Amino acid sequence: MTEPRERQVVHKGSVGEDDLDDRSAAEARTAVDDDVPDAELDGAEPDGAEPDDAEPDDDDDAVADDGGADRTRVEHHPGGRRRVAPLLFMGAAALWIGVMALRCRPAHGPSANVPSAEPTVADDVPVAPTPIAPGPTRADATPPDPIPAADAEAQPDGGPTDDAPPAEGDRLPQRRNDWAEGLEIPTKVRYTVRRGGSLENVANLFKIYHHEILELNPGIAIDQELAPNTRVVIWSQKPGEKSESIGYPSDGSLAGAIPMVEGPGRRILAIGWKTWGKDTSIAMLDRVLDRWAERGSNVQPILVGNIANRTGGRLEPHSTHQSGRDVDLGYPQKLAAGAELNWQEMTAANLDAAETWALLFLLGETGAVEEIYIDREIQKLLHEHALRQELLSKSALSKWMEYPRPTGTAGTLITHVAGHTDHMHVRWSCTSGDGRCKSR
């Protein structure tokens, strides 16, 4: 699977195309011309420049003309200034007397309902002036930072808050460095030829050298026709060989790989040569699926997709799946009678949320899972189901998945990577003996 902040894809089939993120050059290109001044980009004029459509101000001309006319009158009437000053003084005095008369008028009579321009007083107690209402917000004011979509979603009612301690009985995901201790590692892997074929066919399916598969199956010719359901050996542990996950899942390799084959609780839809993995990864996946099958005869098998190729490295179309620790698993589905179990986009109508939680509990309680990638829309369905059925408290759910918090929230087992709507991506942790295994 993909690194969560690396690449995103849309899964299109059983190969588990979950890590494609080949954005086109057009999408990655920033359309900014460095030669264009900032003022032009913003639609503003350069400092000191007049707008192209500026018009002369007619009012300025009018003021200038009026001023000129006044000066002309003074020059023709030398005594005009002496006559104007007393008139101005007398007018101002009359205006002041009128205002004072209005202020002293009693607050009764025909004009009592006329509001005063000043706050009135009663019994010498001043009345507080009416507060000024805030003006409209400027159109160019900087708006507050938007609330992330995840935070804006309403929390379902009921249950404790995320800050509350997990309720008694909550099943929390585990992470342990010693998860591989005591794990039974297979020493030999057999493949069942369901419809017949030859060792050559099987060797090509798993990308095994012909001389290797002949050594593993002495007495059988490379082109000998095999009866349906014949079991042949495709891997056997070699003395001194060590299985190692080397480097990062998105930049790594694999040594001493083991193939994943059919068994209880599973249906493998990946081509054989894409099902190799680290020995502990394959052994733990085998244990989880065995336990899944032990839940009952009517349990729907889990679809198993791509893991890695035999020596790791790039596995098309993924960017991850390079070091033998990643595996694609299908979601349990609500199938109509007679419908085929295969990869399909999950919705509220076809996701079996109860069975998906049962699978997540099995995975999370191993202590071996580093992270699980599940699309945010599927997380929402699982979150709502868990609260509605009281499977987990809100505080416990906050340990399992990001939703309803923003994508990238730290400390959760389940994270969002786009494209994981028809399968989940499980990554096993490095083991204590993996000196060259790396995690981000």
C-alpha positions in Angstrom: 0.0 0.0 0.0 0.8 3.3 -0.3 2.5 5.6 1.9 -0.4 7.6 3.4 1.1 11.1 2.3 2.7 9.7 -0.9 0.4 8.5 -3.6 -3.2 7.9 -4.1 -5.1 5.7 -6.6 -8.4 4.3 -7.7 -8.4 0.5 -7.3 -9.8 -1.1 -10.5 -9.5 -4.8 -10.0 -8.1 -7.8 -8.3 -4.6 -6.6 -8.6 -5.3 -4.0 -5.9 -4.5 -0.8 -7.8 -4.4 1.3 -4.6 -1.2 3.2 -4.9 -1.3 5.0 -8.2 -0.8 8.7 -7.9 0.6 9.7 -11.3 -0.7 13.2 -11.5 -0.4 14.8 -14.9 2.1 17.6 -15.5 -0.7 19.9 -16.0 -2.1 19.2 -12.5 1.3 19.6 -10.9 2.1 22.8 -12.8 1.6 26.2 -11.1 0.2 28.7 -13.5 2.0 31.8 -12.2 4.0 34.1 -14.5 7.0 35.4 -12.5 7.3 38.3 -14.9 3.9 39.7 -14.0 4.0 42.2 -11.2 2.0 41.4 -8.0 -0.2 44.4 -8.5 -1.3 43.2 -11.9 -2.0 39.7 -10.6 -4.3 41.2 -7.9 -6.0 43.6 -10.3 -4.5 46.6 -8.5 -2.8 49.6 -10.1 1.0 50.1 -9.5 1.8 52.7 -6.9 1.3 56.2 -8.1 -0.4 55.3 -11.3 -3.8 56.5 -12.3 -6.5 54.1 -13.5 -6.7 53.9 -17.2 -10.4 55.0 -17.1 -9.8 57.9 -14.7 -11.7 61.1 -15.6 -10.9 64.7 -14.7 -12.7 65.8 -11.6 -15.2 68.5 -12.6 -15.8 69.4 -8.9 -12.2 70.5 -8.6 -12.6 72.9 -11.5 -15.8 74.3 -9.9 -14.1 74.9 -6.6 -11.3 76.7 -8.4 -13.8 78.9 -10.3 -15.8 79.8 -7.2 -12.6 80.8 -5.4 -11.7 83.0 -8.2 -15.1 84.7 -8.2 -14.9 85.5 -4.5 -11.5 87.1 -4.9 -12.9 89.3 -7.7 -15.8 90.6 -5.4 -13.4 91.6 -2.7 -11.3 93.6 -5.0 -14.4 95.5 -6.4 -15.8 96.1 -2.9 -13.0 97.1 -0.5 -15.3 97.5 2.4 -16.9 94.0 2.0 -14.8 92.4 4.7 -15.8 94.9 7.3 -19.5 94.3 6.6 -19.2 90.5 6.4 -17.6 89.8 9.8 -20.3 91.4 12.0 -23.0 89.6 10.0 -21.3 86.2 10.6 -21.0 86.9 14.3 -24.7 87.9 14.6 -25.8 84.8 12.7 -23.8 82.5 14.9 -25.2 84.1 18.1 -28.7 83.7 16.9 -28.1 80.1 16.1 -26.7 79.5 19.6 -29.7 81.2 21.3 -32.1 79.0 19.3 -30.3 75.8 20.3 -30.3 76.7 24.0 -34.0 77.6 23.9 -34.8 74.1 22.5 -32.7 72.4 25.2 -34.5 74.3 27.9 -38.1 73.6 26.7 -40.1 71.4 29.1 -40.6 67.7 28.1 -44.4 68.1 27.9 -46.9 69.8 25.6 -47.6 69.5 22.0 -43.9 68.9 21.1 -43.1 66.4 23.8 -43.0 63.5 21.4 -40.3 65.0 19.3 -37.1 63.2 20.1 -34.2 65.3 21.3 -30.8 65.2 19.6 -29.2 64.7 22.9 -29.8 62.0 25.6 -32.5 63.3 28.1 -32.1 63.2 31.9 -34.7 62.2 34.5 -34.2 63.2 38.2 -30.6 64.2 37.4 -29.7 60.6 36.4 -28.0 60.6 33.1 -29.3 58.1 30.6 -26.6 55.9 28.9 -26.3 56.7 25.2 -27.5 54.1 22.8 -24.6 51.8 21.9 -23.4 52.0 18.4 -24.2 48.9 16.4 -21.2 47.3 14.7 -20.9 48.3 11.1 -21.0 45.8 8.2 -18.0 43.6 7.7 -15.6 44.8 5.1 -15.8 42.8 1.9 -12.1 42.5 1.8 -11.7 41.5 5.5 -9.7 38.2 6.0 -12.2 35.5 6.8 -11.5 33.1 9.7 -9.7 29.8 8.8 -12.3 27.3 7.6 -13.1 24.4 9.8 -11.8 21.2 8.3 -14.6 19.1 6.8 -13.9 16.4 9.2 -14.3 18.7 12.2 -17.5 20.2 10.8 -19.3 16.9 10.8 -21.6 16.3 13.7 -20.6 13.6 16.2 -23.2 10.9 16.5 -25.2 11.3 19.7 -24.5 9.1 22.7 -21.4 7.7 24.2 -18.5 9.5 25.9 -16.4 12.2 24.3 -13.2 11.4 22.6 -11.3 12.7 25.6 -13.0 10.3 28.0 -11.1 7.1 28.9 -12.2 3.9 27.0 -15.2 2.2 28.5 -14.8 -1.1 30.3 -14.9 -3.9 27.7 -13.7 -1.7 24.8 -11.5 -3.6 22.4 -8.5 -1.5 21.6 -6.0 -2.1 18.8 -2.7 -3.4 20.1 0.9 -2.8 18.9 3.7 -5.1 20.2 7.3 -5.5 19.1 7.3 -9.2 20.1 4.2 -10.1 18.0 6.3 -12.7 15.9 7.5 -14.6 19.0 6.0 -18.1 19.1 4.5 -17.6 15.6 4.6 -20.9 13.6 6.5 -20.4 10.4 5.8 -22.9 7.7 8.7 -25.0 6.4 7.0 -26.1 3.2 4.3 -24.7 1.1 2.1 -26.7 -1.3 -0.1 -25.5 -4.1 -3.2 -27.3 -5.3 -3.5 -27.6 -9.1 -7.3 -27.2 -9.2 -8.0 -27.8 -12.9 -4.9 -29.8 -13.9 -1.8 -28.7 -15.6 1.9 -29.2 -15.3 4.9 -28.2 -13.1 5.8 -25.8 -15.9 2.5 -24.1 -15.6 2.9 -23.8 -11.8 6.5 -22.5 -12.1 5.3 -19.8 -14.5 2.4 -18.9 -12.2 4.7 -18.2 -9.2 7.8 -17.2 -11.2 9.9 -20.1 -10.0 12.9 -21.4 -11.9 12.1 -24.8 -13.6 15.1 -26.5 -12.0 13.9 -25.3 -8.6 10.4 -26.7 -8.9 11.8 -30.0 -10.2 14.1 -30.2 -7.1 11.0 -29.6 -5.0 9.0 -32.3 -6.7 11.3 -35.2 -7.6 9.9 -37.8 -10.0 7.6 -35.4 -11.8 8.6 -34.2 -15.3 8.4 -30.5 -16.0 5.7 -31.0 -18.7 3.9 -34.0 -17.2 0.1 -33.5 -17.1 -1.2 -33.4 -13.6 -4.6 -34.5 -12.5 -7.0 -31.9 -11.1 -6.4 -31.2 -7.3 -2.9 -32.5 -7.4 -0.7 -30.9 -4.7 2.8 -29.8 -5.6 5.5 -28.2 -3.5 6.3 -24.6 -4.5 8.5 -23.6 -1.6 10.6 -25.3 1.1 12.8 -23.7 3.7 16.5 -23.8 2.9 19.0 -24.4 5.7 20.4 -21.0 6.9 18.1 -18.9 4.7 16.7 -15.9 6.5 13.5 -14.1 5.5 14.0 -10.3 5.6 11.9 -7.2 4.8 14.5 -4.7 3.6 14.0 -1.0 3.5 10.7 0.9 3.3 7.4 -0.5 1.9 7.7 2.1 -0.9 11.4 1.7 -1.5 12.6 -1.7 -0.5 13.1 -5.4 -1.3 12.5 -8.8 0.1 14.8 -11.8 0.8 13.8 -15.4 1.7 10.1 -14.8 0.7 7.3 -17.3 1.2 4.2 -17.6 -1.1 0.6 -17.2 0.2 -1.7 -20.0 -1.0 -5.4 -21.0 -0.7 -6.6 -22.2 2.7 -9.4 -21.7 5.2 -11.2 -18.4 5.4 -9.8 -16.9 2.2 -10.1 -16.6 -1.5 -7.0 -15.5 -3.3 -7.6 -13.3 -6.3 -4.1 -12.1 -7.0 -1.9 -13.9 -9.5 0.6 -16.3 -7.8 3.8 -14.4 -8.4 2.3 -11.3 -6.5 1.6 -13.3 -3.3 5.1 -13.6 -1.9 5.8 -12.0 1.5 8.0 -11.9 4.6 7.8 -15.2 6.4 6.2 -13.7 9.6 3.8 -11.6 7.5 2.5 -14.7 5.6 2.4 -16.8 8.9 0.4 -14.1 10.7 -2.0 -13.6 7.8 -2.5 -17.3 7.7 -3.3 -17.4 11.4 -5.8 -14.5 11.2 -7.7 -16.2 8.2 -7.7 -19.6 10.0 -9.3 -17.9 13.0 -11.7 -16.1 10.7 -12.9 -19.5 9.3 -13.2 -20.9 12.8 -16.1 -18.5 13.4 -18.5 -20.8 11.5 -19.2 -22.7 8.4 -21.2 -19.9 6.8 -18.5 -17.3 7.2 -17.8 -15.4 4.0 -14.1 -15.9 2.9 -11.9 -12.9 2.8 -10.6 -11.8 -0.6 -6.8 -11.7 -0.6 -5.1 -9.5 -3.2 -1.5 -8.4 -3.9 1.3 -8.8 -1.4 4.7 -8.6 -3.1 6.8 -10.4 -5.7 9.4 -12.9 -4.8 12.3 -10.5 -4.4 10.3 -7.4 -3.6 10.8 -4.1 -5.3 8.4 -2.4 -7.6 5.1 -4.2 -8.0 2.9 -2.6 -10.6 0.6 -0.7 -10.2 1.6 0.0 -6.6 4.2 2.3 -5.2 4.3 0.2 -2.0 4.1 -3.6 -1.6 7.9 -3.6 -2.1 9.2 -5.2 1.1 6.7 -8.1 1.8 4.7 -6.5 4.6 1.7 -5.2 2.7 -1.5 -7.1 1.7 -4.8 -6.1 0.2 -7.9 -7.7 1.8 -11.5 -7.4 0.7 -14.3 -6.0 2.9 -16.9 -8.5 4.0 -19.9 -7.9 1.7 -23.7 -8.2 1.7 -24.2 -10.4 -1.3 -27.5 -11.0 -3.1 -28.4 -14.7 -3.6 -26.2 -16.1 -6.4 -24.0 -13.1 -6.6 -20.2 -13.6 -7.1 -17.8 -12.6 -4.3 -15.3 -10.3 -6.0 -13.8 -6.8 -5.7 -16.5 -4.1 -5.7 -16.9 -0.6 -4.4 -18.4 -0.6 -0.9 -21.4 1.5 0.1 -23.9 1.5 2.9 -26.0 -0.9 0.8 -23.3 -3.7 0.3 -20.8 -3.2 3.1 -21.2 -5.8 5.9 -20.1 -3.4 8.7 -20.6 -6.0 11.5 -18.4 -8.5 9.8 -15.8 -5.9 8.8 -15.5 -5.0 12.5 -15.0 -8.6 13.3 -12.1 -8.8 10.8 -10.7 -5.5 12.2 -10.8 -6.9 15.7 -8.9 -10.0 14.7 -6.3 -7.9 12.9 -6.0 -5.3 15.6 -5.6 -7.7 18.5 -2.6 -9.5 16.9 -0.4 -6.6 17.9 1.3 -7.1 14.5 -0.4 -4.4 12.4 1.4 -1.2 11.8 -1.5 0.5 10.0 -4.6 -0.1 7.9 -5.7 2.0 5.0 -9.5 2.4 4.6 -11.2 5.1 2.6 -12.8 7.9 4.7 -16.3 7.2 3.4 -16.0 3.6 4.6 -14.6 4.7 7.9 -17.7 6.9 8.3 -20.0 3.8 7.8 -17.9 1.8 10.3 -17.9 4.6 12.9 -21.6 5.0 12.7 -22.2 1.2 13.0 -19.9 0.9 16.0 -21.8 3.6 17.9 -25.2 2.5 16.9 -24.5 -1.1 17.9 -22.5 0.0 21.0 -19.5 -2.0 19.9 -17.1 0.7 21.0 -17.2 4.0 22.8 -16.2 7.2 21.1 -12.9 7.3 22.9 -12.1 3.8 21.8 -13.0 4.6 18.2 -10.6 7.5 18.3 -7.8 4.9 18.8 -9.0 2.8 15.8 -9.7 5.4 13.1 -9.2 9.0 12.1 -12.8 9.7 11.3 -14.5 12.1 12.1 -11.2 14.0 12.7 -9.1 15.4 9.9 -7.2 13.0 7.7 -3.6 12.7 9.0 -4.6 12.6 12.7 -1.8 10.8 14.5 -2.2 7.8 16.8 -4.8 5.8 15.0 -4.6 2.3 13.5 -6.8 3.1 10.5 -6.0 6.0 8.2 -7.4 7.3 5.0 -5.8 6.8 1.6 -8.0 7.5 -1.4 -8.9 4.5 -3.5 -9.5 2.0 -0.7 -13.2 1.7 -1.2 -13.2 -1.9 -2.5 -10.4 -3.3 -0.3 -8.4 -2.4 2.8 -4.6 -2.3 2.8 -3.0 -4.0 5.8 0.7 -3.4 6.7 2.4 -5.7 9.2 5.0 -4.2 11.6 8.7 -4.8 11.4 9.7 -7.6 13.8 12.5 -7.3 16.4 14.8 -9.4 14.3 14.4 -7.3 11.1 17.5 -5.2 11.3 17.1 -3.7 7.8 13.3 -3.3 7.9 12.2 0.4 8.0 9.0 2.2 8.8 8.2 5.9 8.4 
